[in-house]
Amino acid sequence: MPRRVSSIAPDWWDYTTLDAEIIRDAAALTPQEMLTLSRPGFKVVMYDSIEEFYLAEALEYITAWKQSTPDNPVGICGPIGPTEQLPLVARLVNDLGLEVRSAHFWGMDEWFLDGREAPPTHPLSFEKADRELCFSRIRKELVMPDANLHFPNANTAAYRKSWNAGVRCAVMQGGQGDVKHWAFNDPPRRTGKFKHRPPSPAEYRKLATRVVDLHPLTIAQNARTSGGGNISLVPTQALSVGPVETWQAERVSIWHAGNHDNPFGQRLTCLMIARKLADAAVPMSLLADHPNVQFNYYRPGIGTCDVEMH
């Protein structure tokens, strides 16, 4: 049978094109049932306080960087969204006196404007946020040199090369957007060879760091979370780390605080990864094929899928 047409953006693929049974099963999940979806290669963890949630996220940086030595450098790939962990990372490094000069960091995405990456002077710049919230707060005698900070730019070859330069990525962190992406791995447009079916998981996994056309839902979400709802402020393209680099990370750790995706979305990807239902219309579901994935939830942020009129 032909796939459904998106009820959000008919010219795009997204989760509204899934089989109705998957939608029903996901919406019915309770938080306790979500915990039982852990399986080998996929772990579900929940935190009851927001302080513990963001501290655990920050500690992933510390755990990764403590493994790094000049002969065997180790790094972490991290998101903007969430950002609350970043000042905690800097405080932990400073208070522990942890020298991280051999460690590395990859920013996972950046806005793309007028044929180039958004400069660090742009108010929405992800590099700007990383530096101001974390790296500029780490004491100079402890922080890694600028050459160890890798941010995607229009010359994607340089960023991609950094992933193959002998640095081990211990963990790639991420959040989940309304369109069920990590980084800006959005669903594709419904056009050309993908007019009637989205790319197969194998096809999508061949994508490396690249310029991405953003799904309308992603644009609306970033206006809500970062621009006070001003959609005209948000770029329609971005640079994004790809599945190719994601599969080079030893572990993928996704953090669900309840601020970026909604109660239904938080359930849907958990169910699809647990059942190994990889579908490019739901990019996060492709992590079903990654050997080491962890979903971290702030339990009060999971919410419910009950119908409520407001």
C-alpha positions in Angstrom: 0.0 0.0 0.0 1.2 3.6 -0.7 2.5 5.6 2.3 0.3 8.2 3.8 0.8 11.9 2.9 2.1 14.0 5.7 -0.5 15.9 7.6 2.1 18.5 8.5 3.9 19.2 5.3 2.7 17.2 2.2 5.9 17.7 0.3 8.0 16.1 3.0 8.3 12.8 4.8 7.8 12.7 8.6 6.3 10.6 11.4 2.7 11.3 10.3 3.3 9.0 7.3 3.7 6.0 9.6 1.3 3.1 9.9 -1.5 4.0 12.3 -0.8 1.0 14.5 2.7 2.3 15.4 1.2 5.7 16.3 -1.5 4.1 18.6 1.1 1.9 20.3 3.4 4.8 21.0 0.7 7.1 22.4 -0.4 4.4 24.8 3.0 3.9 26.4 3.4 4.8 30.1 6.8 5.8 31.5 7.1 2.5 33.3 6.4 0.6 30.1 9.1 2.7 28.4 11.6 1.5 30.9 10.8 -2.1 30.0 11.7 -1.4 26.3 15.5 -1.6 27.1 17.2 -4.4 25.2 20.8 -5.3 24.3 22.2 -2.2 22.5 19.4 0.1 23.7 19.0 1.3 27.3 16.3 3.5 28.8 17.2 5.6 31.8 15.0 8.0 33.8 15.8 10.8 36.3 13.3 12.2 38.8 15.0 15.6 39.3 16.1 18.0 36.7 19.3 18.7 38.6 20.3 15.0 38.5 19.3 14.9 34.8 21.6 17.7 33.7 24.4 16.6 36.1 24.4 13.2 34.5 24.6 14.7 31.1 27.5 16.9 32.1 29.3 13.9 33.6 29.4 12.2 30.2 31.8 14.9 29.1 34.0 14.4 32.2 34.0 10.6 31.8 35.0 10.8 28.2 37.7 13.5 28.6 39.2 11.7 31.6 40.1 8.8 29.2 42.0 11.1 26.9 45.8 11.1 26.7 48.2 12.8 24.2 48.8 9.3 22.7 45.2 8.3 22.7 43.0 11.4 22.4 39.3 11.0 23.2 36.4 13.4 22.4 32.7 13.9 22.7 30.2 15.2 20.2 27.6 17.5 21.7 24.4 19.4 20.9 23.0 22.8 21.4 19.6 21.8 22.7 19.8 21.1 25.4 22.4 23.6 26.7 21.9 23.4 30.4 24.7 20.9 30.8 27.4 23.1 29.3 28.1 25.5 32.3 28.1 22.4 34.5 30.8 20.8 32.4 33.0 23.9 32.8 32.4 24.0 36.6 33.2 20.3 37.0 36.5 20.7 35.0 37.5 23.7 37.0 36.6 22.4 40.4 38.2 19.0 39.8 41.2 20.6 38.3 40.8 18.3 35.4 43.4 19.0 32.7 41.7 18.3 29.3 44.2 19.6 26.9 44.4 16.4 24.9 40.6 16.0 24.8 38.5 16.9 21.8 35.0 18.2 21.1 32.8 18.1 18.0 29.9 20.5 17.7 27.2 18.5 15.9 25.5 21.2 13.8 25.3 24.8 12.8 23.0 27.2 10.9 23.8 27.7 7.2 23.2 31.2 5.8 24.1 32.8 2.4 26.3 29.9 1.4 28.3 29.7 4.6 28.0 28.6 8.2 26.6 31.2 10.6 29.5 33.1 12.1 30.1 33.0 15.8 28.9 36.6 15.9 25.4 35.5 14.9 23.0 35.6 17.8 21.8 32.0 17.0 25.3 30.6 16.4 25.8 27.2 18.0 29.6 27.7 18.1 29.0 30.9 20.0 26.8 29.1 22.5 29.3 26.3 23.0 32.1 28.7 23.6 30.2 31.2 25.9 28.5 28.5 28.0 31.4 26.1 28.3 34.8 26.5 26.8 35.4 30.1 27.6 34.6 29.3 31.2 37.2 26.6 31.6 40.5 27.8 33.1 43.1 28.5 30.5 45.6 26.1 32.0 43.0 23.2 31.8 41.1 23.8 28.5 42.0 22.1 25.2 43.5 24.2 22.4 41.3 25.6 19.8 42.6 23.1 17.3 40.8 20.4 19.3 37.4 22.1 18.9 35.7 21.0 15.7 32.7 22.9 14.5 31.0 22.1 11.1 31.4 24.8 8.5 30.8 25.2 4.7 34.0 23.3 4.1 32.6 20.1 5.3 35.7 18.2 4.2 37.7 19.7 7.1 35.1 18.7 9.7 34.8 15.2 8.3 38.5 14.8 8.3 38.6 15.5 12.0 36.5 12.4 12.6 39.2 10.3 10.8 42.3 11.8 12.4 42.8 9.2 15.2 40.6 10.7 17.9 38.1 8.3 19.5 34.6 9.6 19.9 33.5 8.0 23.2 30.0 9.4 23.1 27.7 11.5 20.8 25.1 13.3 22.8 21.9 14.7 21.3 18.5 16.0 21.9 15.4 15.1 19.9 13.4 17.6 17.9 9.7 17.7 17.0 10.5 16.1 13.7 12.4 13.3 15.5 15.8 14.2 14.4 19.2 14.2 16.2 21.4 17.1 15.1 19.7 18.3 11.9 19.2 14.9 10.4 15.7 15.8 9.2 13.4 13.6 7.1 13.9 14.3 3.4 11.6 16.0 0.9 9.0 13.8 -0.8 10.4 14.2 -4.3 12.3 12.4 -7.1 13.1 8.9 -6.3 11.7 9.4 -2.8 8.3 10.6 -4.0 6.4 7.4 -3.0 8.7 6.0 -0.3 11.4 7.6 1.9 15.0 6.5 1.6 15.8 3.0 3.0 17.7 3.0 6.3 20.7 1.8 4.4 20.5 4.8 2.0 20.0 7.3 4.8 23.0 6.0 6.8 25.3 6.8 3.9 24.8 10.5 4.6 27.8 12.3 6.1 28.1 15.9 7.4 26.3 18.0 4.9 24.0 21.0 4.3 20.4 20.0 5.1 17.1 21.6 4.0 15.1 21.9 7.2 11.6 20.4 7.6 9.0 23.1 8.3 8.4 21.5 11.7 12.1 22.0 12.6 11.9 25.7 11.6 8.8 26.3 13.7 10.4 24.4 16.7 13.6 26.5 16.7 11.5 29.7 16.5 9.7 28.5 19.6 12.7 27.4 21.6 15.3 29.9 20.5 13.6 32.9 18.8 10.6 33.8 20.9 8.3 32.3 18.2 9.7 34.5 15.4 9.8 32.1 12.5 11.3 34.7 10.1 14.4 34.7 12.2 15.2 31.0 11.8 17.4 29.8 8.8 15.9 27.2 6.5 19.2 25.3 6.1 21.8 24.0 8.5 25.0 22.0 8.6 24.6 18.7 10.4 26.8 15.8 11.5 25.6 12.8 9.6 24.9 9.1 10.3 28.3 8.3 8.9 30.0 10.2 11.8 27.3 9.0 14.3 28.2 5.4 13.6 31.8 6.3 14.5 30.8 7.2 18.0 31.1 4.3 20.5 27.8 5.3 22.2 24.9 7.6 21.2 23.3 9.3 24.3 20.0 11.1 23.7 18.6 13.5 26.4 14.9 14.1 26.7 14.2 16.9 29.1 10.6 17.5 27.8 11.5 20.9 26.4 12.2 20.1 22.7 10.0 17.2 21.7 6.5 16.5 23.0 5.1 13.5 25.0 4.1 11.6 21.9 7.5 12.1 20.2 9.4 11.0 23.3 7.4 7.7 23.2 7.5 7.1 19.5 11.2 6.9 19.0 11.7 4.8 22.2 9.2 2.3 20.8 10.6 2.3 17.3 14.2 1.8 18.4 13.2 -0.9 20.9 11.3 -2.8 18.2 14.0 -2.1 15.6 11.5 -0.3 13.4 14.0 1.9 11.4 12.3 4.3 9.1 13.8 7.4 7.5 10.6 9.3 8.0 11.5 9.2 11.7 15.3 9.7 11.5 15.9 9.0 15.2 14.5 5.5 14.7 17.5 4.7 12.5 19.5 4.4 15.8 17.8 1.1 16.1 20.8 -0.2 14.1 23.5 1.4 16.2 25.1 -1.0 18.7 25.1 1.2 21.8 22.3 3.8 22.3 20.9 5.2 25.5 17.8 7.3 26.0 17.8 9.5 29.1 14.5 10.9 30.3 13.5 13.6 32.8 10.5 11.6 34.1 8.2 14.6 34.8 9.0 15.9 31.3 7.6 12.8 29.6 4.0 14.0 30.2 1.0 12.2 28.9 -0.7 11.7 25.5 -4.2 12.2 27.1 -6.5 14.5 25.1 -6.9 17.8 26.9 -8.5 21.0 25.7 -6.8 24.3 26.6 
